[in-house]
Amino acid sequence: MLQYKLILRMLLRVELLEYRRACGETQERMAEKLRISARSYTDLEHGKYCVSSITLLFFLACLPEDRVMEVVNAFILQAREADENVYIA
């Protein structure tokens, strides 16, 4: 399970940063959108920990529907690749 959390943490780290920059949002405003503290948001963007399920849902709600599916599919692809690497070793 830890490997999946690491995959999600790194994937969302990039997604959060790209989304924030594309929208011209500050870290403080992103924190408000996700209903977390500014410090927690900064930590997410730096990959210090993984998002909670509630925070994940608030983030996905910010994205256009097609982008949500791209993020989900990217996670599934990376999880499958991690699984394959486990069975190959």
mmCIF file as gemmi writes it, N, C-alpha and C atoms, coordinates in Angstrom:
data_model
loop_
_atom_site.group_PDB
_atom_site.id
_atom_site.type_symbol
_atom_site.label_atom_id
_atom_site.label_alt_id
_atom_site.label_comp_id
_atom_site.label_asym_id
_atom_site.label_entity_id
_atom_site.label_seq_id
_atom_site.pdbx_PDB_ins_code
_atom_site.Cartn_x
_atom_site.Cartn_y
_atom_site.Cartn_z
_atom_site.occupancy
_atom_site.B_iso_or_equiv
_atom_site.pdbx_formal_charge
_atom_site.auth_seq_id
_atom_site.auth_asym_id
_atom_site.pdbx_PDB_model_num
ATOM 1 N N . MET Axp A 1 ? 0.815 -1.197 0 1 0 ? 1 A 1
ATOM 2 C CA . MET Axp A 1 ? 0 0 0 1 0 ? 1 A 1
ATOM 3 C C . MET Axp A 1 ? 0.863 1.267 0 1 0 ? 1 A 1
ATOM 4 N N . LEU Axp A 2 ? 2.002 1.2 0.663 1 0 ? 2 A 1
ATOM 5 C CA . LEU Axp A 2 ? 2.884 2.355 0.728 1 0 ? 2 A 1
ATOM 6 C C . LEU Axp A 2 ? 3.319 2.813 -0.662 1 0 ? 2 A 1
ATOM 7 N N . GLN Axp A 3 ? 3.592 1.853 -1.56 1 0 ? 3 A 1
ATOM 8 C CA . GLN Axp A 3 ? 4.031 2.241 -2.898 1 0 ? 3 A 1
ATOM 9 C C . GLN Axp A 3 ? 2.96 3.049 -3.618 1 0 ? 3 A 1
ATOM 10 N N . TYR Axp A 4 ? 1.687 2.735 -3.379 1 0 ? 4 A 1
ATOM 11 C CA . TYR Axp A 4 ? 0.611 3.474 -4.032 1 0 ? 4 A 1
ATOM 12 C C . TYR Axp A 4 ? 0.481 4.882 -3.453 1 0 ? 4 A 1
ATOM 13 N N . LYS Axp A 5 ? 0.705 5.016 -2.159 1 0 ? 5 A 1
ATOM 14 C CA . LYS Axp A 5 ? 0.675 6.344 -1.546 1 0 ? 5 A 1
ATOM 15 C C . LYS Axp A 5 ? 1.804 7.208 -2.109 1 0 ? 5 A 1
ATOM 16 N N . LEU Axp A 6 ? 2.964 6.603 -2.293 1 0 ? 6 A 1
ATOM 17 C CA . LEU Axp A 6 ? 4.093 7.351 -2.857 1 0 ? 6 A 1
ATOM 18 C C . LEU Axp A 6 ? 3.802 7.78 -4.29 1 0 ? 6 A 1
ATOM 19 N N . ILE Axp A 7 ? 3.209 6.887 -5.062 1 0 ? 7 A 1
ATOM 20 C CA . ILE Axp A 7 ? 2.831 7.224 -6.439 1 0 ? 7 A 1
ATOM 21 C C . ILE Axp A 7 ? 1.847 8.382 -6.437 1 0 ? 7 A 1
ATOM 22 N N . LEU Axp A 8 ? 0.823 8.295 -5.6 1 0 ? 8 A 1
ATOM 23 C CA . LEU Axp A 8 ? -0.19 9.35 -5.537 1 0 ? 8 A 1
ATOM 24 C C . LEU Axp A 8 ? 0.422 10.662 -5.06 1 0 ? 8 A 1
ATOM 25 N N . ARG Axp A 9 ? 1.281 10.591 -4.066 1 0 ? 9 A 1
ATOM 26 C CA . ARG Axp A 9 ? 1.902 11.809 -3.532 1 0 ? 9 A 1
ATOM 27 C C . ARG Axp A 9 ? 2.694 12.531 -4.617 1 0 ? 9 A 1
ATOM 28 N N . MET Axp A 10 ? 3.5 11.797 -5.377 1 0 ? 10 A 1
ATOM 29 C CA . MET Axp A 10 ? 4.323 12.427 -6.414 1 0 ? 10 A 1
ATOM 30 C C . MET Axp A 10 ? 3.474 12.914 -7.592 1 0 ? 10 A 1
ATOM 31 N N . LEU Axp A 11 ? 2.479 12.142 -7.953 1 0 ? 11 A 1
ATOM 32 C CA . LEU Axp A 11 ? 1.594 12.543 -9.044 1 0 ? 11 A 1
ATOM 33 C C . LEU Axp A 11 ? 0.859 13.833 -8.686 1 0 ? 11 A 1
ATOM 34 N N . LEU Axp A 12 ? 0.283 13.884 -7.49 1 0 ? 12 A 1
ATOM 35 C CA . LEU Axp A 12 ? -0.487 15.058 -7.101 1 0 ? 12 A 1
ATOM 36 C C . LEU Axp A 12 ? 0.399 16.271 -6.826 1 0 ? 12 A 1
ATOM 37 N N . ARG Axp A 13 ? 1.606 16.02 -6.41 1 0 ? 13 A 1
ATOM 38 C CA . ARG Axp A 13 ? 2.543 17.127 -6.213 1 0 ? 13 A 1
ATOM 39 C C . ARG Axp A 13 ? 2.673 17.915 -7.517 1 0 ? 13 A 1
ATOM 40 N N . VAL Axp A 14 ? 2.886 17.196 -8.594 1 0 ? 14 A 1
ATOM 41 C CA . VAL Axp A 14 ? 3.031 17.822 -9.91 1 0 ? 14 A 1
ATOM 42 C C . VAL Axp A 14 ? 1.708 18.437 -10.363 1 0 ? 14 A 1
ATOM 43 N N . GLU Axp A 15 ? 0.621 17.697 -10.198 1 0 ? 15 A 1
ATOM 44 C CA . GLU Axp A 15 ? -0.691 18.181 -10.637 1 0 ? 15 A 1
ATOM 45 C C . GLU Axp A 15 ? -1.099 19.458 -9.909 1 0 ? 15 A 1
ATOM 46 N N . LEU Axp A 16 ? -0.889 19.497 -8.606 1 0 ? 16 A 1
ATOM 47 C CA . LEU Axp A 16 ? -1.244 20.687 -7.831 1 0 ? 16 A 1
ATOM 48 C C . LEU Axp A 16 ? -0.449 21.9 -8.3 1 0 ? 16 A 1
ATOM 49 N N . LEU Axp A 17 ? 0.833 21.725 -8.46 1 0 ? 17 A 1
ATOM 50 C CA . LEU Axp A 17 ? 1.694 22.825 -8.882 1 0 ? 17 A 1
ATOM 51 C C . LEU Axp A 17 ? 1.316 23.31 -10.282 1 0 ? 17 A 1
ATOM 52 N N . GLU Axp A 18 ? 1.138 22.379 -11.214 1 0 ? 18 A 1
ATOM 53 C CA . GLU Axp A 18 ? 0.771 22.767 -12.582 1 0 ? 18 A 1
ATOM 54 C C . GLU Axp A 18 ? -0.584 23.466 -12.624 1 0 ? 18 A 1
ATOM 55 N N . TYR Axp A 19 ? -1.549 22.931 -11.88 1 0 ? 19 A 1
ATOM 56 C CA . TYR Axp A 19 ? -2.877 23.542 -11.849 1 0 ? 19 A 1
ATOM 57 C C . TYR Axp A 19 ? -2.791 24.955 -11.271 1 0 ? 19 A 1
ATOM 58 N N . ARG Axp A 20 ? -2.101 25.086 -10.157 1 0 ? 20 A 1
ATOM 59 C CA . ARG Axp A 20 ? -2 26.403 -9.499 1 0 ? 20 A 1
ATOM 60 C C . ARG Axp A 20 ? -1.355 27.422 -10.427 1 0 ? 20 A 1
ATOM 61 N N . ARG Axp A 21 ? -0.287 27.037 -11.073 1 0 ? 21 A 1
ATOM 62 C CA . ARG Axp A 21 ? 0.397 27.97 -11.973 1 0 ? 21 A 1
ATOM 63 C C . ARG Axp A 21 ? -0.457 28.311 -13.194 1 0 ? 21 A 1
ATOM 64 N N . ALA Axp A 22 ? -1.131 27.312 -13.754 1 0 ? 22 A 1
ATOM 65 C CA . ALA Axp A 22 ? -1.977 27.541 -14.931 1 0 ? 22 A 1
ATOM 66 C C . ALA Axp A 22 ? -3.129 28.494 -14.616 1 0 ? 22 A 1
ATOM 67 N N . CYS Axp A 23 ? -3.629 28.415 -13.387 1 0 ? 23 A 1
ATOM 68 C CA . CYS Axp A 23 ? -4.753 29.267 -12.982 1 0 ? 23 A 1
ATOM 69 C C . CYS Axp A 23 ? -4.302 30.594 -12.39 1 0 ? 23 A 1
ATOM 70 N N . GLY Axp A 24 ? -3.001 30.742 -12.19 1 0 ? 24 A 1
ATOM 71 C CA . GLY Axp A 24 ? -2.484 31.969 -11.607 1 0 ? 24 A 1
ATOM 72 C C . GLY Axp A 24 ? -2.87 32.143 -10.142 1 0 ? 24 A 1
ATOM 73 N N . GLU Axp A 25 ? -3.04 31.042 -9.445 1 0 ? 25 A 1
ATOM 74 C CA . GLU Axp A 25 ? -3.445 31.078 -8.035 1 0 ? 25 A 1
ATOM 75 C C . GLU Axp A 25 ? -2.226 31.133 -7.121 1 0 ? 25 A 1
ATOM 76 N N . THR Axp A 26 ? -2.412 31.694 -5.961 1 0 ? 26 A 1
ATOM 77 C CA . THR Axp A 26 ? -1.379 31.654 -4.935 1 0 ? 26 A 1
ATOM 78 C C . THR Axp A 26 ? -1.538 30.35 -4.143 1 0 ? 26 A 1
ATOM 79 N N . GLN Axp A 27 ? -0.506 30.014 -3.388 1 0 ? 27 A 1
ATOM 80 C CA . GLN Axp A 27 ? -0.605 28.837 -2.527 1 0 ? 27 A 1
ATOM 81 C C . GLN Axp A 27 ? -1.7 29.039 -1.486 1 0 ? 27 A 1
ATOM 82 N N . GLU Axp A 28 ? -1.849 30.249 -1.004 1 0 ? 28 A 1
ATOM 83 C CA . GLU Axp A 28 ? -2.877 30.541 -0.006 1 0 ? 28 A 1
ATOM 84 C C . GLU Axp A 28 ? -4.281 30.316 -0.572 1 0 ? 28 A 1
ATOM 85 N N . ARG Axp A 29 ? -4.481 30.765 -1.796 1 0 ? 29 A 1
ATOM 86 C CA . ARG Axp A 29 ? -5.803 30.587 -2.427 1 0 ? 29 A 1
ATOM 87 C C . ARG Axp A 29 ? -6.077 29.106 -2.701 1 0 ? 29 A 1
ATOM 88 N N . MET Axp A 30 ? -5.062 28.378 -3.124 1 0 ? 30 A 1
ATOM 89 C CA . MET Axp A 30 ? -5.233 26.934 -3.337 1 0 ? 30 A 1
ATOM 90 C C . MET Axp A 30 ? -5.588 26.25 -2.026 1 0 ? 30 A 1
ATOM 91 N N . ALA Axp A 31 ? -4.934 26.651 -0.951 1 0 ? 31 A 1
ATOM 92 C CA . ALA Axp A 31 ? -5.247 26.079 0.358 1 0 ? 31 A 1
ATOM 93 C C . ALA Axp A 31 ? -6.712 26.319 0.708 1 0 ? 31 A 1
ATOM 94 N N . GLU Axp A 32 ? -7.198 27.511 0.434 1 0 ? 32 A 1
ATOM 95 C CA . GLU Axp A 32 ? -8.609 27.818 0.696 1 0 ? 32 A 1
ATOM 96 C C . GLU Axp A 32 ? -9.524 26.911 -0.124 1 0 ? 32 A 1
ATOM 97 N N . LYS Axp A 33 ? -9.199 26.73 -1.402 1 0 ? 33 A 1
ATOM 98 C CA . LYS Axp A 33 ? -10.016 25.874 -2.264 1 0 ? 33 A 1
ATOM 99 C C . LYS Axp A 33 ? -10.065 24.433 -1.761 1 0 ? 33 A 1
ATOM 100 N N . LEU Axp A 34 ? -8.949 23.981 -1.186 1 0 ? 34 A 1
ATOM 101 C CA . LEU Axp A 34 ? -8.855 22.594 -0.72 1 0 ? 34 A 1
ATOM 102 C C . LEU Axp A 34 ? -9.269 22.44 0.741 1 0 ? 34 A 1
ATOM 103 N N . ARG Axp A 35 ? -9.601 23.57 1.381 1 0 ? 35 A 1
ATOM 104 C CA . ARG Axp A 35 ? -10.033 23.582 2.793 1 0 ? 35 A 1
ATOM 105 C C . ARG Axp A 35 ? -8.945 23.059 3.734 1 0 ? 35 A 1
ATOM 106 N N . ILE Axp A 36 ? -7.695 23.477 3.462 1 0 ? 36 A 1
ATOM 107 C CA . ILE Axp A 36 ? -6.573 23.113 4.319 1 0 ? 36 A 1
ATOM 108 C C . ILE Axp A 36 ? -5.771 24.378 4.626 1 0 ? 36 A 1
ATOM 109 N N . SER Axp A 37 ? -4.829 24.268 5.555 1 0 ? 37 A 1
ATOM 110 C CA . SER Axp A 37 ? -3.999 25.428 5.886 1 0 ? 37 A 1
ATOM 111 C C . SER Axp A 37 ? -3.001 25.697 4.759 1 0 ? 37 A 1
ATOM 112 N N . ALA Axp A 38 ? -2.529 26.917 4.725 1 0 ? 38 A 1
ATOM 113 C CA . ALA Axp A 38 ? -1.523 27.288 3.726 1 0 ? 38 A 1
ATOM 114 C C . ALA Axp A 38 ? -0.259 26.451 3.908 1 0 ? 38 A 1
ATOM 115 N N . ARG Axp A 39 ? 0.112 26.193 5.145 1 0 ? 39 A 1
ATOM 116 C CA . ARG Axp A 39 ? 1.29 25.364 5.42 1 0 ? 39 A 1
ATOM 117 C C . ARG Axp A 39 ? 1.094 23.949 4.889 1 0 ? 39 A 1
ATOM 118 N N . SER Axp A 40 ? -0.094 23.385 5.097 1 0 ? 40 A 1
ATOM 119 C CA . SER Axp A 40 ? -0.388 22.035 4.596 1 0 ? 40 A 1
ATOM 120 C C . SER Axp A 40 ? -0.316 21.999 3.079 1 0 ? 40 A 1
ATOM 121 N N . TYR Axp A 41 ? -0.825 23.058 2.443 1 0 ? 41 A 1
ATOM 122 C CA . TYR Axp A 41 ? -0.763 23.094 0.985 1 0 ? 41 A 1
ATOM 123 C C . TYR Axp A 41 ? 0.688 23.131 0.508 1 0 ? 41 A 1
ATOM 124 N N . THR Axp A 42 ? 1.493 23.973 1.124 1 0 ? 42 A 1
ATOM 125 C CA . THR Axp A 42 ? 2.905 24.058 0.756 1 0 ? 42 A 1
ATOM 126 C C . THR Axp A 42 ? 3.578 22.699 0.896 1 0 ? 42 A 1
ATOM 127 N N . ASP Axp A 43 ? 3.272 22.005 1.986 1 0 ? 43 A 1
ATOM 128 C CA . ASP Axp A 43 ? 3.842 20.671 2.199 1 0 ? 43 A 1
ATOM 129 C C . ASP Axp A 43 ? 3.403 19.697 1.109 1 0 ? 43 A 1
ATOM 130 N N . LEU Axp A 44 ? 2.149 19.78 0.673 1 0 ? 44 A 1
ATOM 131 C CA . LEU Axp A 44 ? 1.666 18.918 -0.41 1 0 ? 44 A 1
ATOM 132 C C . LEU Axp A 44 ? 2.439 19.196 -1.694 1 0 ? 44 A 1
ATOM 133 N N . GLU Axp A 45 ? 2.599 20.463 -1.998 1 0 ? 45 A 1
ATOM 134 C CA . GLU Axp A 45 ? 3.282 20.846 -3.229 1 0 ? 45 A 1
ATOM 135 C C . GLU Axp A 45 ? 4.751 20.428 -3.215 1 0 ? 45 A 1
ATOM 136 N N . HIS Axp A 46 ? 5.316 20.301 -2.036 1 0 ? 46 A 1
ATOM 137 C CA . HIS Axp A 46 ? 6.705 19.861 -1.909 1 0 ? 46 A 1
ATOM 138 C C . HIS Axp A 46 ? 6.821 18.354 -1.721 1 0 ? 46 A 1
ATOM 139 N N . GLY Axp A 47 ? 5.69 17.647 -1.745 1 0 ? 47 A 1
ATOM 140 C CA . GLY Axp A 47 ? 5.719 16.197 -1.653 1 0 ? 47 A 1
ATOM 141 C C . GLY Axp A 47 ? 6.051 15.659 -0.276 1 0 ? 47 A 1
ATOM 142 N N . LYS Axp A 48 ? 5.792 16.436 0.759 1 0 ? 48 A 1
ATOM 143 C CA . LYS Axp A 48 ? 6.131 15.993 2.115 1 0 ? 48 A 1
ATOM 144 C C . LYS Axp A 48 ? 5.164 14.935 2.636 1 0 ? 48 A 1
ATOM 145 N N . TYR Axp A 49 ? 3.931 14.979 2.175 1 0 ? 49 A 1
ATOM 146 C CA . TYR Axp A 49 ? 2.971 13.947 2.557 1 0 ? 49 A 1
ATOM 147 C C . TYR Axp A 49 ? 1.897 13.832 1.488 1 0 ? 49 A 1
ATOM 148 N N . CYS Axp A 50 ? 1.063 12.832 1.625 1 0 ? 50 A 1
ATOM 149 C CA . CYS Axp A 50 ? -0.008 12.587 0.662 1 0 ? 50 A 1
ATOM 150 C C . CYS Axp A 50 ? -1.287 13.303 1.103 1 0 ? 50 A 1
ATOM 151 N N . VAL Axp A 51 ? -2.132 13.605 0.168 1 0 ? 51 A 1
ATOM 152 C CA . VAL Axp A 51 ? -3.402 14.264 0.478 1 0 ? 51 A 1
ATOM 153 C C . VAL Axp A 51 ? -4.353 13.306 1.192 1 0 ? 51 A 1
ATOM 154 N N . SER Axp A 52 ? -5.253 13.869 1.958 1 0 ? 52 A 1
ATOM 155 C CA . SER Axp A 52 ? -6.335 13.068 2.533 1 0 ? 52 A 1
ATOM 156 C C . SER Axp A 52 ? -7.363 12.826 1.435 1 0 ? 52 A 1
ATOM 157 N N . SER Axp A 53 ? -8.244 11.916 1.675 1 0 ? 53 A 1
ATOM 158 C CA . SER Axp A 53 ? -9.281 11.633 0.672 1 0 ? 53 A 1
ATOM 159 C C . SER Axp A 53 ? -10.169 12.85 0.447 1 0 ? 53 A 1
ATOM 160 N N . ILE Axp A 54 ? -10.469 13.587 1.495 1 0 ? 54 A 1
ATOM 161 C CA . ILE Axp A 54 ? -11.308 14.786 1.36 1 0 ? 54 A 1
ATOM 162 C C . ILE Axp A 54 ? -10.589 15.847 0.538 1 0 ? 54 A 1
ATOM 163 N N . THR Axp A 55 ? -9.317 16.07 0.829 1 0 ? 55 A 1
ATOM 164 C CA . THR Axp A 55 ? -8.539 17.053 0.076 1 0 ? 55 A 1
ATOM 165 C C . THR Axp A 55 ? -8.431 16.646 -1.388 1 0 ? 55 A 1
ATOM 166 N N . LEU Axp A 56 ? -8.241 15.363 -1.622 1 0 ? 56 A 1
ATOM 167 C CA . LEU Axp A 56 ? -8.185 14.863 -2.999 1 0 ? 56 A 1
ATOM 168 C C . LEU Axp A 56 ? -9.485 15.176 -3.733 1 0 ? 56 A 1
ATOM 169 N N . LEU Axp A 57 ? -10.601 14.933 -3.09 1 0 ? 57 A 1
ATOM 170 C CA . LEU Axp A 57 ? -11.892 15.204 -3.736 1 0 ? 57 A 1
ATOM 171 C C . LEU Axp A 57 ? -12.085 16.694 -4.01 1 0 ? 57 A 1
ATOM 172 N N . PHE Axp A 58 ? -11.673 17.543 -3.072 1 0 ? 58 A 1
ATOM 173 C CA . PHE Axp A 58 ? -11.77 18.987 -3.323 1 0 ? 58 A 1
ATOM 174 C C . PHE Axp A 58 ? -10.888 19.391 -4.503 1 0 ? 58 A 1
ATOM 175 N N . PHE Axp A 59 ? -9.71 18.793 -4.619 1 0 ? 59 A 1
ATOM 176 C CA . PHE Axp A 59 ? -8.841 19.108 -5.749 1 0 ? 59 A 1
ATOM 177 C C . PHE Axp A 59 ? -9.452 18.628 -7.064 1 0 ? 59 A 1
ATOM 178 N N . LEU Axp A 60 ? -9.927 17.392 -7.08 1 0 ? 60 A 1
ATOM 179 C CA . LEU Axp A 60 ? -10.535 16.863 -8.305 1 0 ? 60 A 1
ATOM 180 C C . LEU Axp A 60 ? -11.75 17.692 -8.723 1 0 ? 60 A 1
ATOM 181 N N . ALA Axp A 61 ? -12.471 18.243 -7.748 1 0 ? 61 A 1
ATOM 182 C CA . ALA Axp A 61 ? -13.631 19.086 -8.06 1 0 ? 61 A 1
ATOM 183 C C . ALA Axp A 61 ? -13.217 20.389 -8.745 1 0 ? 61 A 1
ATOM 184 N N . CYS Axp A 62 ? -11.979 20.809 -8.559 1 0 ? 62 A 1
ATOM 185 C CA . CYS Axp A 62 ? -11.466 22.025 -9.214 1 0 ? 62 A 1
ATOM 186 C C . CYS Axp A 62 ? -11.171 21.792 -10.7 1 0 ? 62 A 1
ATOM 187 N N . LEU Axp A 63 ? -10.889 20.552 -11.043 1 0 ? 63 A 1
ATOM 188 C CA . LEU Axp A 63 ? -10.44 20.225 -12.398 1 0 ? 63 A 1
ATOM 189 C C . LEU Axp A 63 ? -11.601 20.005 -13.356 1 0 ? 63 A 1
ATOM 190 N N . PRO Axp A 64 ? -11.376 20.276 -14.643 1 0 ? 64 A 1
ATOM 191 C CA . PRO Axp A 64 ? -12.371 19.897 -15.643 1 0 ? 64 A 1
ATOM 192 C C . PRO Axp A 64 ? -12.506 18.368 -15.661 1 0 ? 64 A 1
ATOM 193 N N . GLU Axp A 65 ? -13.674 17.885 -16.009 1 0 ? 65 A 1
ATOM 194 C CA . GLU Axp A 65 ? -13.956 16.448 -15.954 1 0 ? 65 A 1
ATOM 195 C C . GLU Axp A 65 ? -12.943 15.614 -16.74 1 0 ? 65 A 1
ATOM 196 N N . ASP Axp A 66 ? -12.554 16.07 -17.915 1 0 ? 66 A 1
ATOM 197 C CA . ASP Axp A 66 ? -11.596 15.289 -18.704 1 0 ? 66 A 1
ATOM 198 C C . ASP Axp A 66 ? -10.229 15.231 -18.026 1 0 ? 66 A 1
ATOM 199 N N . ARG Axp A 67 ? -9.863 16.292 -17.332 1 0 ? 67 A 1
ATOM 200 C CA . ARG Axp A 67 ? -8.578 16.299 -16.619 1 0 ? 67 A 1
ATOM 201 C C . ARG Axp A 67 ? -8.62 15.349 -15.416 1 0 ? 67 A 1
ATOM 202 N N . VAL Axp A 68 ? -9.767 15.259 -14.766 1 0 ? 68 A 1
ATOM 203 C CA . VAL Axp A 68 ? -9.92 14.317 -13.648 1 0 ? 68 A 1
ATOM 204 C C . VAL Axp A 68 ? -9.613 12.91 -14.134 1 0 ? 68 A 1
ATOM 205 N N . MET Axp A 69 ? -10.164 12.545 -15.268 1 0 ? 69 A 1
ATOM 206 C CA . MET Axp A 69 ? -9.93 11.202 -15.8 1 0 ? 69 A 1
ATOM 207 C C . MET Axp A 69 ? -8.47 11.01 -16.188 1 0 ? 69 A 1
ATOM 208 N N . GLU Axp A 70 ? -7.825 12.035 -16.687 1 0 ? 70 A 1
ATOM 209 C CA . GLU Axp A 70 ? -6.403 11.928 -17.019 1 0 ? 70 A 1
ATOM 210 C C . GLU Axp A 70 ? -5.568 11.671 -15.769 1 0 ? 70 A 1
ATOM 211 N N . VAL Axp A 71 ? -5.882 12.351 -14.687 1 0 ? 71 A 1
ATOM 212 C CA . VAL Axp A 71 ? -5.162 12.15 -13.428 1 0 ? 71 A 1
ATOM 213 C C . VAL Axp A 71 ? -5.391 10.737 -12.899 1 0 ? 71 A 1
ATOM 214 N N . VAL Axp A 72 ? -6.648 10.304 -12.911 1 0 ? 72 A 1
ATOM 215 C CA . VAL Axp A 72 ? -6.97 8.954 -12.437 1 0 ? 72 A 1
ATOM 216 C C . VAL Axp A 72 ? -6.258 7.912 -13.295 1 0 ? 72 A 1
ATOM 217 N N . ASN Axp A 73 ? -6.295 8.078 -14.591 1 0 ? 73 A 1
ATOM 218 C CA . ASN Axp A 73 ? -5.64 7.121 -15.487 1 0 ? 73 A 1
ATOM 219 C C . ASN Axp A 73 ? -4.122 7.123 -15.318 1 0 ? 73 A 1
ATOM 220 N N . ALA Axp A 74 ? -3.545 8.28 -15.063 1 0 ? 74 A 1
ATOM 221 C CA . ALA Axp A 74 ? -2.101 8.349 -14.819 1 0 ? 74 A 1
ATOM 222 C C . ALA Axp A 74 ? -1.745 7.572 -13.559 1 0 ? 74 A 1
ATOM 223 N N . PHE Axp A 75 ? -2.574 7.689 -12.522 1 0 ? 75 A 1
ATOM 224 C CA . PHE Axp A 75 ? -2.329 6.936 -11.293 1 0 ? 75 A 1
ATOM 225 C C . PHE Axp A 75 ? -2.427 5.435 -11.558 1 0 ? 75 A 1
ATOM 226 N N . ILE Axp A 76 ? -3.464 5.024 -12.27 1 0 ? 76 A 1
ATOM 227 C CA . ILE Axp A 76 ? -3.652 3.601 -12.557 1 0 ? 76 A 1
ATOM 228 C C . ILE Axp A 76 ? -2.474 3.056 -13.355 1 0 ? 76 A 1
ATOM 229 N N . LEU Axp A 77 ? -2.031 3.791 -14.348 1 0 ? 77 A 1
ATOM 230 C CA . LEU Axp A 77 ? -0.895 3.361 -15.164 1 0 ? 77 A 1
ATOM 231 C C . LEU Axp A 77 ? 0.365 3.209 -14.314 1 0 ? 77 A 1
ATOM 232 N N . GLN Axp A 78 ? 0.644 4.188 -13.479 1 0 ? 78 A 1
ATOM 233 C CA . GLN Axp A 78 ? 1.838 4.124 -12.637 1 0 ? 78 A 1
ATOM 234 C C . GLN Axp A 78 ? 1.737 2.995 -11.604 1 0 ? 78 A 1
ATOM 235 N N . ALA Axp A 79 ? 0.534 2.753 -11.083 1 0 ? 79 A 1
ATOM 236 C CA . ALA Axp A 79 ? 0.342 1.658 -10.125 1 0 ? 79 A 1
ATOM 237 C C . ALA Axp A 79 ? 0.567 0.311 -10.808 1 0 ? 79 A 1
ATOM 238 N N . ARG Axp A 80 ? 0.067 0.173 -12.019 1 0 ? 80 A 1
ATOM 239 C CA . ARG Axp A 80 ? 0.276 -1.083 -12.764 1 0 ? 80 A 1
ATOM 240 C C . ARG Axp A 80 ? 1.749 -1.305 -13.065 1 0 ? 80 A 1
ATOM 241 N N . GLU Axp A 81 ? 2.444 -0.249 -13.432 1 0 ? 81 A 1
ATOM 242 C CA . GLU Axp A 81 ? 3.883 -0.362 -13.69 1 0 ? 81 A 1
ATOM 243 C C . GLU Axp A 81 ? 4.617 -0.777 -12.422 1 0 ? 81 A 1
ATOM 244 N N . ALA Axp A 82 ? 4.228 -0.231 -11.292 1 0 ? 82 A 1
ATOM 245 C CA . ALA Axp A 82 ? 4.853 -0.609 -10.022 1 0 ? 82 A 1
ATOM 246 C C . ALA Axp A 82 ? 4.579 -2.076 -9.711 1 0 ? 82 A 1
ATOM 247 N N . ASP Axp A 83 ? 3.36 -2.532 -9.987 1 0 ? 83 A 1
ATOM 248 C CA . ASP Axp A 83 ? 3.006 -3.93 -9.755 1 0 ? 83 A 1
ATOM 249 C C . ASP Axp A 83 ? 3.855 -4.851 -10.64 1 0 ? 83 A 1
ATOM 250 N N . GLU Axp A 84 ? 4.015 -4.479 -11.892 1 0 ? 84 A 1
ATOM 251 C CA . GLU Axp A 84 ? 4.813 -5.289 -12.824 1 0 ? 84 A 1
ATOM 252 C C . GLU Axp A 84 ? 6.26 -5.388 -12.354 1 0 ? 84 A 1
ATOM 253 N N . ASN Axp A 85 ? 6.796 -4.287 -11.857 1 0 ? 85 A 1
ATOM 254 C CA . ASN Axp A 85 ? 8.17 -4.288 -11.369 1 0 ? 85 A 1
ATOM 255 C C . ASN Axp A 85 ? 8.342 -5.214 -10.169 1 0 ? 85 A 1
ATOM 256 N N . VAL Axp A 86 ? 7.321 -5.313 -9.347 1 0 ? 86 A 1
ATOM 257 C CA . VAL Axp A 86 ? 7.382 -6.193 -8.175 1 0 ? 86 A 1
ATOM 258 C C . VAL Axp A 86 ? 7.444 -7.658 -8.625 1 0 ? 86 A 1
ATOM 259 N N . TYR Axp A 87 ? 6.639 -8 -9.612 1 0 ? 87 A 1
ATOM 260 C CA . TYR Axp A 87 ? 6.573 -9.391 -10.066 1 0 ? 87 A 1
ATOM 261 C C . TYR Axp A 87 ? 7.778 -9.789 -10.914 1 0 ? 87 A 1
ATOM 262 N N . ILE Axp A 88 ? 8.428 -8.817 -11.532 1 0 ? 88 A 1
ATOM 263 C CA . ILE Axp A 88 ? 9.607 -9.105 -12.34 1 0 ? 88 A 1
ATOM 264 C C . ILE Axp A 88 ? 10.822 -9.383 -11.44 1 0 ? 88 A 1
ATOM 265 N N . ALA Axp A 89 ? 10.925 -8.653 -10.371 1 0 ? 89 A 1
ATOM 266 C CA . ALA Axp A 89 ? 12.098 -8.78 -9.467 1 0 ? 89 A 1
ATOM 267 C C . ALA Axp A 89 ? 12.167 -10.105 -8.765 1 0 ? 89 A 1
